[in-house]
Amino acid sequence: MYTIGQVAKFLDVSRDTLKFYEEKDLVKPKQNIENGYRKYNHFDIYDITTVNFYREMDIEIKKIQELRKSKSIEGIKSLLEEKEQEVLEEIEYKKLLLKKVQIVQEDCEKIKKFLGKYVIKEMKPLEVNGEIEHFTAYDEYESLKKNTDSLKKAVTLTSLRRVISFNKEGIIEDKFIIVRKVED
């Protein structure tokens, strides 16, 4: 039998973590009636390492509790498939986020290169999905952003185009449009 301090030390977990696992019924150490100290046996240590194994895969405590109750291989398989899908979606989102960061970095370089210069050129066809009348119209932007799916949210800002209409007297209109490239 081991004390909470010994288990915490050789499993490299905090005492608070061990107490938390106990509160969640993931481990059930024996408790000394006289002094209230917890005593852990080999089965408790196995339970703790199993919980840590699933936590390292970022599996929620609630899901681990469900697994422990069912003790089903199919349950484990299903949970891991669900986690795999979640990780794949997160990777896809991170890829889009990385692309957005790279595009903004490129835009920063273009700003340095073209600052104070004006270029008029033909644009490729774009589909207008929405319009923001003024750059401080955050309510409009939020409502437009909600109409995109979760993966597109990562690149929505890169789909903004600023449209400035002017004549000889000056600027007539200044707005942003939210666009999507038209597929060929």
C-alpha positions as CSV (number, residue, x, y, z in Angstrom):
1,M,0.0,0.0,0.0
2,Y,1.2,3.5,-0.8
3,T,0.4,7.0,0.6
4,I,-0.9,9.8,-1.6
5,G,2.5,11.5,-1.5
6,Q,4.3,8.3,-2.7
7,V,1.8,7.8,-5.5
8,A,1.9,11.5,-6.5
9,K,5.7,11.4,-6.6
10,F,6.3,8.2,-8.6
11,L,3.4,8.9,-11.1
12,D,4.3,12.5,-11.3
13,V,0.8,13.8,-10.6
14,S,-0.3,16.3,-8.0
15,R,-2.1,15.4,-4.8
16,D,-4.9,17.6,-6.0
17,T,-5.2,15.5,-9.2
18,L,-5.4,12.3,-7.2
19,K,-8.1,13.8,-5.0
20,F,-10.0,15.0,-8.1
21,Y,-9.9,11.5,-9.6
22,E,-11.2,10.2,-6.3
23,E,-14.1,12.8,-6.3
24,K,-15.0,11.7,-9.8
25,D,-15.0,8.0,-8.8
26,L,-12.1,7.2,-11.1
27,V,-10.0,5.8,-8.3
28,K,-11.1,4.5,-4.9
29,P,-8.2,4.3,-2.4
30,K,-8.8,2.8,1.0
31,Q,-9.0,5.4,3.8
32,N,-7.6,4.9,7.3
33,I,-10.5,5.4,9.7
34,E,-8.2,6.6,12.5
35,N,-6.2,9.3,10.7
36,G,-8.1,9.8,7.4
37,Y,-5.0,9.0,5.2
38,R,-5.6,7.4,1.9
39,K,-3.8,4.2,1.0
40,Y,-3.4,3.2,-2.7
41,N,-2.9,-0.4,-3.9
42,H,-1.7,-1.7,-7.2
43,F,-5.2,-1.6,-8.7
44,D,-5.6,2.0,-7.7
45,I,-2.3,2.8,-9.4
46,Y,-3.4,1.0,-12.5
47,D,-6.7,3.1,-12.5
48,I,-4.7,6.3,-12.1
49,T,-2.3,5.4,-15.0
50,T,-5.3,4.5,-17.2
51,V,-7.0,7.8,-16.4
52,N,-3.8,9.6,-17.2
53,F,-3.4,7.7,-20.4
54,Y,-6.8,8.9,-21.6
55,R,-6.2,12.5,-20.3
56,E,-3.0,12.6,-22.3
57,M,-5.2,12.1,-25.4
58,D,-7.3,15.1,-24.1
59,I,-10.3,12.9,-23.4
60,E,-12.8,14.5,-21.0
61,I,-13.2,13.2,-17.5
62,K,-16.9,12.5,-18.1
63,K,-16.1,10.3,-21.1
64,I,-13.5,8.4,-19.0
65,Q,-16.2,7.9,-16.3
66,E,-18.5,6.4,-19.0
67,L,-15.8,4.1,-20.3
68,R,-15.1,2.8,-16.8
69,K,-18.7,2.1,-16.2
70,S,-19.2,0.2,-19.5
71,K,-15.8,-1.5,-19.7
72,S,-16.6,-2.2,-23.3
73,I,-14.1,-2.6,-26.1
74,E,-16.7,-1.2,-28.5
75,G,-17.1,1.8,-26.2
76,I,-13.3,2.4,-26.3
77,K,-13.3,2.0,-30.0
78,S,-16.2,4.4,-30.5
79,L,-14.6,7.0,-28.1
80,L,-11.3,6.8,-30.0
81,E,-13.0,7.2,-33.4
82,E,-14.9,10.2,-32.1
83,K,-11.6,11.7,-30.7
84,E,-9.9,11.0,-34.0
85,Q,-12.6,12.9,-35.9
86,E,-12.3,15.8,-33.4
87,V,-8.5,15.9,-33.9
88,L,-8.8,15.8,-37.7
89,E,-11.3,18.7,-37.6
90,E,-8.9,20.6,-35.3
91,I,-6.0,19.9,-37.7
92,E,-8.1,21.2,-40.6
93,Y,-9.0,24.3,-38.7
94,K,-5.4,24.9,-37.7
95,K,-4.3,24.5,-41.3
96,L,-6.8,27.2,-42.4
97,L,-5.6,29.4,-39.5
98,L,-2.0,28.9,-40.6
99,K,-3.0,29.8,-44.1
100,K,-4.7,33.0,-42.9
101,V,-1.6,34.0,-40.9
102,Q,0.6,33.4,-43.9
103,I,-1.7,35.5,-46.1
104,V,-1.7,38.3,-43.6
105,Q,2.1,38.2,-43.5
106,E,2.2,38.4,-47.3
107,D,-0.2,41.3,-47.1
108,C,2.1,43.1,-44.7
109,E,4.9,42.7,-47.1
110,K,2.7,44.0,-49.9
111,I,1.7,47.0,-47.8
112,K,5.4,47.9,-47.3
113,K,6.0,47.5,-51.0
114,F,3.0,49.4,-52.3
115,L,2.5,52.0,-49.5
116,G,1.6,55.3,-51.1
117,K,1.3,53.8,-54.6
118,Y,-1.9,53.1,-56.4
119,V,-2.6,50.2,-58.7
120,I,-5.6,49.7,-60.9
121,K,-6.0,46.3,-62.3
122,E,-8.7,43.8,-63.4
123,M,-9.9,41.5,-60.6
124,K,-10.9,37.9,-61.0
125,P,-14.7,37.3,-60.7
126,L,-16.0,37.3,-57.1
127,E,-19.3,36.5,-55.6
128,V,-20.5,39.1,-53.1
129,N,-21.8,37.4,-49.9
130,G,-22.4,40.5,-47.9
131,E,-21.6,44.1,-47.3
132,I,-20.3,46.2,-44.4
133,E,-21.2,49.8,-44.8
134,H,-18.6,51.2,-42.4
135,F,-15.5,49.6,-40.9
136,T,-17.0,50.0,-37.4
137,A,-20.2,48.1,-38.2
138,Y,-19.3,45.1,-36.2
139,D,-22.9,43.9,-35.8
140,E,-23.1,43.5,-39.6
141,Y,-19.9,41.6,-39.7
142,E,-20.9,39.2,-36.9
143,S,-24.2,38.4,-38.5
144,L,-22.5,37.7,-41.8
145,K,-19.8,35.6,-40.1
146,K,-22.5,33.4,-38.5
147,N,-23.7,32.4,-41.9
148,T,-20.4,30.5,-42.7
149,D,-19.6,27.0,-41.5
150,S,-17.0,26.5,-38.8
151,L,-14.1,25.8,-41.1
152,K,-14.7,28.9,-43.2
153,K,-14.6,31.1,-40.0
154,A,-10.9,30.8,-40.0
155,V,-10.5,32.6,-43.3
156,T,-13.5,35.0,-43.3
157,L,-11.4,38.1,-42.8
158,T,-9.2,37.3,-45.8
159,S,-12.4,37.4,-47.9
160,L,-12.9,41.1,-47.2
161,R,-12.4,43.6,-50.0
162,R,-12.4,47.4,-49.5
163,V,-14.4,49.3,-52.1
164,I,-13.8,53.0,-52.4
165,S,-15.9,54.9,-54.9
166,F,-14.7,58.4,-55.8
167,N,-15.0,61.2,-58.3
168,K,-13.0,64.4,-58.9
169,E,-14.4,66.0,-55.7
170,G,-13.3,63.1,-53.5
171,I,-14.6,59.9,-51.9
172,I,-18.2,59.2,-52.5
173,E,-18.5,55.8,-50.7
174,D,-16.1,53.6,-48.6
175,K,-17.3,50.1,-47.6
176,F,-16.2,46.5,-47.3
177,I,-17.7,43.6,-49.2
178,I,-17.4,40.0,-48.2
179,V,-16.6,37.9,-51.2
180,R,-15.9,34.4,-52.4
181,K,-13.9,33.5,-55.5
182,V,-16.1,32.3,-58.3
183,E,-15.0,28.8,-59.4
184,D,-14.0,28.3,-63.0
